[in-house]
Amino acid sequence: MYLSTIGRTELPSDAPGPGRRRGRWKVVGGNVVALGSVSLITDVSAEMVTAVLPLYLVLGLGLSPAAYGVLDGLNTGATALLRIVGGYVADRVSRRKAVAGAGYGLSAAAKLGLVAAGGSVPALGLVLAADRAGKGLRTAPRDALITLSAPGHALGRAFGVHRAMDSVGAFLGPLAALAVLTAAGQSFDAVFVTSFCVAALGVLVLVLFVRDRRQPRPPAGAVSPRAVGRLLREAPVRRLACAACLLGLATVGDGFVYLLLQRRESLSIGWFPLLAVGTSLSYLLLAAPLGVLADRVGRLPVLLGGHGVLAAVYLLLHGPLGGPALVVTVLFLYGLFHAATEGVLMALAGPVLPERLRTTGIALVQSGQALAYLGSSVLFGLAWQAWGSAAASRGAAVAVVVTGVLTAFLLGSRALPGSPGPRTGAPDSPTGAPDARTPGERTGSPS
């Protein structure tokens, strides 16, 4: 039903009455749900690998916490440059779907590389870098397509729906990995091959169902390094990029959280992949409601509240609570953190960035956050090895609080587009000035 709405001309976002409400849901439910379906399938594939990888590297191959931190950080942060390149190329040729498809395809192929790598840590590092390179290449074009497929007032809802569908895949992936491991006699190669087949299905769905917002080639100079430089000189964009870097610097990898929880409660190896399932279930239930809440009360309060929850998670890992109550509480709160931050940050970015450079701008924000994440993973691994996991976790909690305060200062000192409050212009105009776009462009209908 939702996929059948892709490509239809929707009502303008300022149309009155019930038709406006139906139009909003059609805009959110068409191309956004198609993209969500691709992410759902791809995340099943990705989480099949991710759910068992920390255990495999630390317990199977004997990596130290510091070595795992370096590998985990490089896994995300080293592809930052490719994110920017992918975003720039997508804007330059105005073919966001094609660039995203290349990223999805690269990640799918990397799953077979895990089979060839065997137990070689350097080879695994290269393969994981290729997989994350594919993620870096596809993320900004995909998120830009979401911002162009939904009206400005519903971006929180649109990203909430997409992230909820994505989290369904994250929920199913570890369960699929356990099923394959059980059926294949604990063979990791069987997990990797199955993961590749699922990822290839996701690429097929992208090709068949996702519609690009095809536009004429931008005029000379509209998308250029000089234009990107001018974009970064704009105060709202610069503040948003700095805030993303700060928040990334205080966020350690999921694998660390699960390893700390496993060690604290002495969980058996068989239970380890299910920790990601618990987080994904919480994320699945909360992503869409928190997206709607962000549209109603403001995206910045929801974003900051999510990071406050993250600080609580880090403190709980070495707090007085223990047993099943600790496991359930940590996984629920960790899913709440992801639901309140991942899509909401992109919803904050959408109205700030001009359409011609939307993908490049999103890539810049995401790349800054990825590089900061590289630093946080390395520092947390070193702190764990030098001072112990308790000191490292408490230090991370303090860092989250400090960066949250700085983010509130950066983004709250001046109202950002998309914040609630009186508007003097068109509903979806970031600056409050009259919106000269056509009704189809205001609603984000694919042209």
TIZANU-848924 format. One record per residue (C-alpha): x, y, z; residue number from 1. Coordinates in steps of 0.05 Angstrom, whole numbers. Layout:
@u = X	v = Y	w = Z	k = NUM
...
This chain:
@u = 0	v = 0	w = 0	k = 1
@u = 54	v = 49	w = 19	k = 2
@u = 99	v = 33	w = -40	k = 3
@u = 42	v = 46	w = -88	k = 4
@u = 41	v = 119	w = -66	k = 5
@u = 111	v = 133	w = -91	k = 6
@u = 112	v = 184	w = -147	k = 7
@u = 42	v = 210	w = -136	k = 8
@u = 31	v = 284	w = -131	k = 9
@u = 13	v = 301	w = -59	k = 10
@u = -27	v = 357	w = -30	k = 11
@u = 14	v = 417	w = -8	k = 12
@u = 32	v = 416	w = 66	k = 13
@u = -8	v = 478	w = 80	k = 14
@u = -73	v = 451	w = 50	k = 15
@u = -129	v = 452	w = 102	k = 16
@u = -173	v = 396	w = 130	k = 17
@u = -170	v = 321	w = 129	k = 18
@u = -138	v = 319	w = 60	k = 19
@u = -77	v = 353	w = 89	k = 20
@u = -71	v = 300	w = 143	k = 21
@u = -77	v = 244	w = 91	k = 22
@u = -26	v = 280	w = 48	k = 23
@u = 23	v = 283	w = 105	k = 24
@u = 19	v = 209	w = 117	k = 25
@u = 24	v = 194	w = 43	k = 26
@u = 87	v = 236	w = 38	k = 27
@u = 118	v = 201	w = 97	k = 28
@u = 91	v = 132	w = 77	k = 29
@u = 114	v = 129	w = 4	k = 30
@u = 187	v = 137	w = -12	k = 31
@u = 206	v = 140	w = 61	k = 32
@u = 176	v = 71	w = 74	k = 33
@u = 210	v = 44	w = 11	k = 34
@u = 276	v = 69	w = 38	k = 35
@u = 258	v = 41	w = 106	k = 36
@u = 245	v = -27	w = 73	k = 37
@u = 315	v = -26	w = 43	k = 38
@u = 345	v = -7	w = 110	k = 39
@u = 305	v = -62	w = 145	k = 40
@u = 332	v = -116	w = 99	k = 41
@u = 402	v = -88	w = 100	k = 42
@u = 403	v = -84	w = 175	k = 43
@u = 383	v = -157	w = 181	k = 44
@u = 446	v = -171	w = 142	k = 45
@u = 490	v = -122	w = 180	k = 46
@u = 467	v = -142	w = 249	k = 47
@u = 477	v = -216	w = 234	k = 48
@u = 551	v = -199	w = 232	k = 49
@u = 552	v = -143	w = 284	k = 50
@u = 518	v = -185	w = 337	k = 51
@u = 574	v = -236	w = 339	k = 52
@u = 633	v = -194	w = 319	k = 53
@u = 654	v = -165	w = 387	k = 54
@u = 652	v = -234	w = 418	k = 55
@u = 690	v = -264	w = 360	k = 56
@u = 745	v = -211	w = 362	k = 57
@u = 754	v = -205	w = 438	k = 58
@u = 741	v = -276	w = 461	k = 59
@u = 754	v = -315	w = 397	k = 60
@u = 816	v = -279	w = 371	k = 61
@u = 838	v = -252	w = 439	k = 62
@u = 841	v = -178	w = 423	k = 63
@u = 852	v = -131	w = 482	k = 64
@u = 801	v = -76	w = 497	k = 65
@u = 849	v = -24	w = 469	k = 66
@u = 859	v = -63	w = 404	k = 67
@u = 784	v = -74	w = 397	k = 68
@u = 773	v = 1	w = 409	k = 69
@u = 821	v = 18	w = 353	k = 70
@u = 789	v = -31	w = 305	k = 71
@u = 718	v = -10	w = 325	k = 72
@u = 736	v = 64	w = 317	k = 73
@u = 769	v = 54	w = 250	k = 74
@u = 709	v = 14	w = 229	k = 75
@u = 666	v = 77	w = 233	k = 76
@u = 712	v = 136	w = 233	k = 77
@u = 760	v = 119	w = 177	k = 78
@u = 705	v = 125	w = 124	k = 79
@u = 689	v = 198	w = 141	k = 80
@u = 723	v = 224	w = 78	k = 81
@u = 684	v = 177	w = 34	k = 82
@u = 619	v = 202	w = 66	k = 83
@u = 636	v = 272	w = 43	k = 84
@u = 657	v = 248	w = -26	k = 85
@u = 593	v = 208	w = -34	k = 86
@u = 550	v = 266	w = -11	k = 87
@u = 585	v = 315	w = -58	k = 88
@u = 580	v = 269	w = -118	k = 89
@u = 506	v = 256	w = -105	k = 90
@u = 493	v = 331	w = -104	k = 91
@u = 538	v = 344	w = -163	k = 92
@u = 504	v = 294	w = -209	k = 93
@u = 436	v = 299	w = -174	k = 94
@u = 430	v = 223	w = -171	k = 95
@u = 424	v = 206	w = -98	k = 96
@u = 394	v = 137	w = -109	k = 97
@u = 452	v = 115	w = -153	k = 98
@u = 504	v = 135	w = -102	k = 99
@u = 465	v = 103	w = -45	k = 100
@u = 459	v = 39	w = -87	k = 101
@u = 534	v = 36	w = -97	k = 102
@u = 543	v = 40	w = -22	k = 103
@u = 492	v = -16	w = -9	k = 104
@u = 526	v = -59	w = -62	k = 105
@u = 596	v = -49	w = -32	k = 106
@u = 571	v = -69	w = 37	k = 107
@u = 538	v = -131	w = 9	k = 108
@u = 602	v = -153	w = -26	k = 109
@u = 642	v = -142	w = 38	k = 110
@u = 603	v = -197	w = 72	k = 111
@u = 636	v = -248	w = 27	k = 112
@u = 703	v = -217	w = 43	k = 113
@u = 694	v = -238	w = 115	k = 114
@u = 695	v = -310	w = 93	k = 115
@u = 761	v = -300	w = 56	k = 116
@u = 793	v = -261	w = 114	k = 117
@u = 788	v = -321	w = 162	k = 118
@u = 823	v = -306	w = 228	k = 119
@u = 871	v = -253	w = 201	k = 120
@u = 860	v = -190	w = 241	k = 121
@u = 891	v = -143	w = 187	k = 122
@u = 848	v = -175	w = 133	k = 123
@u = 786	v = -170	w = 177	k = 124
@u = 802	v = -96	w = 188	k = 125
@u = 805	v = -84	w = 113	k = 126
@u = 740	v = -120	w = 101	k = 127
@u = 704	v = -84	w = 157	k = 128
@u = 731	v = -18	w = 130	k = 129
@u = 702	v = -36	w = 61	k = 130
@u = 635	v = -52	w = 94	k = 131
@u = 635	v = 14	w = 131	k = 132
@u = 657	v = 50	w = 68	k = 133
@u = 594	v = 25	w = 36	k = 134
@u = 554	v = 51	w = 95	k = 135
@u = 589	v = 118	w = 91	k = 136
@u = 575	v = 123	w = 17	k = 137
@u = 500	v = 108	w = 24	k = 138
@u = 479	v = 142	w = 89	k = 139
@u = 480	v = 215	w = 68	k = 140
@u = 444	v = 204	w = 0	k = 141
@u = 392	v = 161	w = 35	k = 142
@u = 379	v = 212	w = 90	k = 143
@u = 378	v = 269	w = 39	k = 144
@u = 324	v = 230	w = 0	k = 145
@u = 284	v = 225	w = 64	k = 146
@u = 288	v = 301	w = 76	k = 147
@u = 266	v = 312	w = 3	k = 148
@u = 209	v = 262	w = 8	k = 149
@u = 174	v = 293	w = 68	k = 150
@u = 152	v = 363	w = 86	k = 151
@u = 193	v = 403	w = 136	k = 152
@u = 141	v = 400	w = 192	k = 153
@u = 141	v = 323	w = 189	k = 154
@u = 215	v = 308	w = 185	k = 155
@u = 218	v = 281	w = 256	k = 156
@u = 161	v = 234	w = 239	k = 157
@u = 192	v = 213	w = 173	k = 158
@u = 259	v = 197	w = 205	k = 159
@u = 223	v = 162	w = 263	k = 160
@u = 186	v = 117	w = 214	k = 161
@u = 250	v = 102	w = 176	k = 162
@u = 290	v = 88	w = 239	k = 163
@u = 235	v = 44	w = 267	k = 164
@u = 236	v = 1	w = 204	k = 165
@u = 312	v = 0	w = 207	k = 166
@u = 308	v = -24	w = 279	k = 167
@u = 263	v = -82	w = 258	k = 168
@u = 322	v = -107	w = 218	k = 169
@u = 368	v = -95	w = 277	k = 170
@u = 320	v = -136	w = 319	k = 171
@u = 316	v = -194	w = 270	k = 172
@u = 390	v = -196	w = 251	k = 173
@u = 418	v = -225	w = 315	k = 174
@u = 361	v = -276	w = 318	k = 175
@u = 377	v = -297	w = 246	k = 176
@u = 451	v = -303	w = 265	k = 177
@u = 434	v = -348	w = 323	k = 178
@u = 389	v = -391	w = 279	k = 179
@u = 444	v = -398	w = 226	k = 180
@u = 497	v = -414	w = 278	k = 181
@u = 453	v = -467	w = 309	k = 182
@u = 436	v = -498	w = 242	k = 183
@u = 507	v = -495	w = 216	k = 184
@u = 543	v = -522	w = 277	k = 185
@u = 570	v = -455	w = 302	k = 186
@u = 601	v = -437	w = 234	k = 187
@u = 615	v = -363	w = 227	k = 188
@u = 625	v = -371	w = 152	k = 189
@u = 552	v = -394	w = 145	k = 190
@u = 531	v = -329	w = 180	k = 191
@u = 573	v = -287	w = 132	k = 192
@u = 546	v = -322	w = 69	k = 193
@u = 474	v = -316	w = 92	k = 194
@u = 486	v = -243	w = 109	k = 195
@u = 510	v = -231	w = 38	k = 196
@u = 447	v = -262	w = 8	k = 197
@u = 402	v = -218	w = 51	k = 198
@u = 442	v = -155	w = 34	k = 199
@u = 435	v = -171	w = -41	k = 200
@u = 360	v = -174	w = -31	k = 201
@u = 362	v = -104	w = -1	k = 202
@u = 398	v = -77	w = -62	k = 203
@u = 344	v = -108	w = -107	k = 204
@u = 289	v = -73	w = -67	k = 205
@u = 326	v = -7	w = -73	k = 206
@u = 330	v = -14	w = -149	k = 207
@u = 257	v = -34	w = -157	k = 208
@u = 219	v = 10	w = -107	k = 209
@u = 258	v = 71	w = -86	k = 210
@u = 247	v = 133	w = -130	k = 211
@u = 301	v = 185	w = -138	k = 212
@u = 282	v = 258	w = -134	k = 213
@u = 310	v = 270	w = -203	k = 214
@u = 329	v = 341	w = -218	k = 215
@u = 366	v = 377	w = -275	k = 216
@u = 441	v = 382	w = -268	k = 217
@u = 455	v = 441	w = -222	k = 218
@u = 482	v = 503	w = -255	k = 219
@u = 557	v = 516	w = -255	k = 220
@u = 581	v = 536	w = -186	k = 221
@u = 518	v = 513	w = -150	k = 222
@u = 553	v = 450	w = -126	k = 223
@u = 628	v = 462	w = -120	k = 224
@u = 682	v = 461	w = -67	k = 225
@u = 674	v = 536	w = -61	k = 226
@u = 599	v = 528	w = -50	k = 227
@u = 613	v = 476	w = 4	k = 228
@u = 661	v = 525	w = 37	k = 229
@u = 608	v = 579	w = 37	k = 230
@u = 559	v = 529	w = 67	k = 231
@u = 607	v = 516	w = 125	k = 232
@u = 614	v = 591	w = 138	k = 233
@u = 539	v = 596	w = 152	k = 234
@u = 530	v = 600	w = 228	k = 235
@u = 472	v = 549	w = 235	k = 236
@u = 509	v = 497	w = 194	k = 237
@u = 574	v = 508	w = 231	k = 238
@u = 540	v = 503	w = 299	k = 239
@u = 504	v = 440	w = 279	k = 240
@u = 569	v = 407	w = 254	k = 241
@u = 606	v = 426	w = 318	k = 242
@u = 549	v = 398	w = 361	k = 243
@u = 550	v = 332	w = 322	k = 244
@u = 625	v = 326	w = 334	k = 245
@u = 618	v = 339	w = 408	k = 246
@u = 563	v = 288	w = 416	k = 247
@u = 602	v = 236	w = 376	k = 248
@u = 663	v = 247	w = 420	k = 249
@u = 623	v = 226	w = 482	k = 250
@u = 591	v = 164	w = 450	k = 251
@u = 627	v = 97	w = 452	k = 252
@u = 611	v = 37	w = 409	k = 253
@u = 553	v = -10	w = 422	k = 254
@u = 602	v = -67	w = 428	k = 255
@u = 634	v = -36	w = 489	k = 256
@u = 566	v = -30	w = 524	k = 257
@u = 549	v = -102	w = 510	k = 258
@u = 618	v = -128	w = 531	k = 259
@u = 614	v = -90	w = 597	k = 260
@u = 544	v = -117	w = 610	k = 261
@u = 566	v = -188	w = 593	k = 262
@u = 626	v = -184	w = 640	k = 263
@u = 587	v = -150	w = 696	k = 264
@u = 533	v = -205	w = 696	k = 265
@u = 578	v = -262	w = 673	k = 266
@u = 530	v = -278	w = 616	k = 267
@u = 544	v = -340	w = 575	k = 268
@u = 569	v = -333	w = 504	k = 269
@u = 503	v = -357	w = 476	k = 270
@u = 466	v = -298	w = 507	k = 271
@u = 512	v = -245	w = 480	k = 272
@u = 479	v = -234	w = 411	k = 273
@u = 412	v = -226	w = 446	k = 274
@u = 436	v = -162	w = 480	k = 275
@u = 431	v = -126	w = 413	k = 276
@u = 361	v = -156	w = 404	k = 277
@u = 338	v = -123	w = 469	k = 278
@u = 365	v = -55	w = 448	k = 279
@u = 333	v = -62	w = 379	k = 280
@u = 266	v = -80	w = 409	k = 281
@u = 267	v = -17	w = 451	k = 282
@u = 289	v = 24	w = 391	k = 283
@u = 234	v = -6	w = 348	k = 284
@u = 179	v = 12	w = 397	k = 285
@u = 204	v = 83	w = 411	k = 286
@u = 233	v = 111	w = 346	k = 287
@u = 168	v = 133	w = 313	k = 288
@u = 135	v = 161	w = 376	k = 289
@u = 198	v = 200	w = 393	k = 290
@u = 201	v = 227	w = 322	k = 291
@u = 130	v = 253	w = 328	k = 292
@u = 146	v = 281	w = 397	k = 293
@u = 207	v = 317	w = 368	k = 294
@u = 162	v = 350	w = 316	k = 295
@u = 114	v = 374	w = 370	k = 296
@u = 158	v = 397	w = 427	k = 297
@u = 223	v = 411	w = 390	k = 298
@u = 279	v = 367	w = 364	k = 299
@u = 335	v = 395	w = 407	k = 300
@u = 302	v = 377	w = 474	k = 301
@u = 290	v = 306	w = 450	k = 302
@u = 362	v = 301	w = 425	k = 303
@u = 391	v = 326	w = 491	k = 304
@u = 344	v = 282	w = 531	k = 305
@u = 369	v = 222	w = 493	k = 306
@u = 441	v = 237	w = 511	k = 307
@u = 420	v = 246	w = 584	k = 308
@u = 394	v = 175	w = 580	k = 309
@u = 462	v = 152	w = 551	k = 310
@u = 498	v = 181	w = 612	k = 311
@u = 451	v = 140	w = 657	k = 312
@u = 468	v = 77	w = 617	k = 313
@u = 542	v = 87	w = 628	k = 314
@u = 532	v = 98	w = 703	k = 315
@u = 486	v = 37	w = 710	k = 316
@u = 539	v = -9	w = 680	k = 317
@u = 578	v = -1	w = 746	k = 318
@u = 522	v = 20	w = 793	k = 319
@u = 486	v = -16	w = 850	k = 320
@u = 433	v = -48	w = 806	k = 321
@u = 448	v = -119	w = 784	k = 322
@u = 418	v = -183	w = 756	k = 323
@u = 362	v = -187	w = 704	k = 324
@u = 336	v = -118	w = 726	k = 325
@u = 403	v = -87	w = 705	k = 326
@u = 403	v = -122	w = 637	k = 327
@u = 331	v = -103	w = 621	k = 328
@u = 340	v = -31	w = 644	k = 329
@u = 405	v = -19	w = 607	k = 330
@u = 379	v = -49	w = 542	k = 331
@u = 314	v = -9	w = 546	k = 332
@u = 350	v = 56	w = 561	k = 333
@u = 402	v = 44	w = 507	k = 334
@u = 348	v = 33	w = 455	k = 335
@u = 314	v = 97	w = 481	k = 336
@u = 379	v = 135	w = 471	k = 337
@u = 386	v = 112	w = 398	k = 338
@u = 312	v = 127	w = 384	k = 339
@u = 318	v = 197	w = 411	k = 340
@u = 381	v = 217	w = 375	k = 341
@u = 397	v = 183	w = 309	k = 342
@u = 339	v = 207	w = 266	k = 343
@u = 326	v = 270	w = 306	k = 344
@u = 395	v = 298	w = 291	k = 345
@u = 383	v = 289	w = 216	k = 346
@u = 314	v = 321	w = 224	k = 347
@u = 349	v = 380	w = 256	k = 348
@u = 398	v = 384	w = 198	k = 349
@u = 347	v = 380	w = 141	k = 350
@u = 316	v = 450	w = 146	k = 351
@u = 385	v = 482	w = 157	k = 352
@u = 415	v = 457	w = 92	k = 353
@u = 398	v = 483	w = 23	k = 354
@u = 369	v = 432	w = -24	k = 355
@u = 426	v = 437	w = -75	k = 356
@u = 476	v = 417	w = -22	k = 357
@u = 431	v = 376	w = 23	k = 358
@u = 469	v = 311	w = 14	k = 359
@u = 537	v = 343	w = 21	k = 360
@u = 515	v = 380	w = 84	k = 361
@u = 488	v = 317	w = 116	k = 362
@u = 552	v = 281	w = 98	k = 363
@u = 593	v = 335	w = 131	k = 364
@u = 553	v = 330	w = 195	k = 365
@u = 556	v = 254	w = 195	k = 366
@u = 631	v = 254	w = 178	k = 367
@u = 647	v = 300	w = 236	k = 368
@u = 609	v = 255	w = 282	k = 369
@u = 643	v = 193	w = 254	k = 370
@u = 713	v = 222	w = 264	k = 371
@u = 694	v = 241	w = 335	k = 372
@u = 669	v = 170	w = 345	k = 373
@u = 736	v = 144	w = 323	k = 374
@u = 769	v = 185	w = 378	k = 375
@u = 719	v = 164	w = 431	k = 376
@u = 727	v = 89	w = 416	k = 377
@u = 802	v = 93	w = 419	k = 378
@u = 802	v = 135	w = 482	k = 379
@u = 751	v = 90	w = 517	k = 380
@u = 791	v = 27	w = 500	k = 381
@u = 855	v = 58	w = 526	k = 382
@u = 820	v = 83	w = 589	k = 383
@u = 790	v = 14	w = 602	k = 384
@u = 858	v = -19	w = 595	k = 385
@u = 895	v = 33	w = 637	k = 386
@u = 845	v = 48	w = 693	k = 387
@u = 792	v = -6	w = 689	k = 388
@u = 723	v = -10	w = 660	k = 389
@u = 689	v = 25	w = 719	k = 390
@u = 731	v = 88	w = 713	k = 391
@u = 724	v = 88	w = 638	k = 392
@u = 648	v = 83	w = 642	k = 393
@u = 641	v = 138	w = 693	k = 394
@u = 687	v = 182	w = 654	k = 395
@u = 644	v = 171	w = 592	k = 396
@u = 582	v = 191	w = 632	k = 397
@u = 615	v = 256	w = 653	k = 398
@u = 636	v = 269	w = 580	k = 399
@u = 564	v = 260	w = 557	k = 400
@u = 538	v = 311	w = 608	k = 401
@u = 591	v = 362	w = 589	k = 402
@u = 581	v = 355	w = 514	k = 403
@u = 505	v = 358	w = 525	k = 404
@u = 512	v = 425	w = 559	k = 405
@u = 557	v = 451	w = 504	k = 406
@u = 508	v = 426	w = 451	k = 407
@u = 451	v = 462	w = 486	k = 408
@u = 492	v = 526	w = 483	k = 409
@u = 510	v = 517	w = 410	k = 410
@u = 441	v = 499	w = 384	k = 411
@u = 398	v = 535	w = 435	k = 412
@u = 432	v = 603	w = 434	k = 413
@u = 394	v = 618	w = 370	k = 414
@u = 332	v = 584	w = 344	k = 415
@u = 346	v = 532	w = 290	k = 416
@u = 297	v = 519	w = 232	k = 417
@u = 248	v = 465	w = 251	k = 418
@u = 242	v = 487	w = 323	k = 419
@u = 172	v = 498	w = 350	k = 420
@u = 147	v = 569	w = 356	k = 421
@u = 110	v = 622	w = 317	k = 422
@u = 126	v = 626	w = 243	k = 423
@u = 118	v = 685	w = 198	k = 424
@u = 129	v = 652	w = 132	k = 425
@u = 109	v = 589	w = 96	k = 426
@u = 105	v = 527	w = 140	k = 427
@u = 166	v = 493	w = 109	k = 428
@u = 210	v = 553	w = 96	k = 429
@u = 272	v = 548	w = 140	k = 430
@u = 281	v = 622	w = 145	k = 431
@u = 209	v = 643	w = 154	k = 432
@u = 210	v = 679	w = 87	k = 433
@u = 157	v = 664	w = 35	k = 434
@u = 171	v = 598	w = 1	k = 435
@u = 176	v = 605	w = -74	k = 436
@u = 175	v = 530	w = -88	k = 437
@u = 118	v = 496	w = -123	k = 438
@u = 67	v = 458	w = -82	k = 439
@u = 98	v = 392	w = -104	k = 440
@u = 167	v = 415	w = -81	k = 441
@u = 140	v = 439	w = -14	k = 442
@u = 111	v = 370	w = 1	k = 443
@u = 173	v = 335	w = -23	k = 444
@u = 138	v = 297	w = -79	k = 445
@u = 188	v = 265	w = -127	k = 446
@u = 191	v = 301	w = -193	k = 447
